[in-house]
Amino acid sequence: MPAILIYTAHRCGYCVMAKRLLDSKKAVYTEINVDEQAGMREEMMQKTRRRTVPQIYIGDLHVGGFDDLNALNQAGKLDTLLAQN
């Protein structure tokens, strides 16, 4: 399974839904809460070119937010991504 990185924030319903979806797939991920470290949101914005959370990476692929992750799942492509090494 590729490394998974998810940027989250406190009080973010979409972050909770993204983590639940990944948990349902038994995916192991690293969570970075942008509210807990000064400068982390800015780092995320430079890396992803987006301001909103969650922002999800599967391996080197920037998936995007929860809607993007869920769309991959609905299309049957998420399991394939998670199975790659």
Summary of the structure (lengths in Angstrom):
residues: 85
radius of gyration: 12.1
end to end distance: 5.2
largest distance: 37.0
contacts: 237
relative contact order: 0.24
helix: 42%
strand: 20%
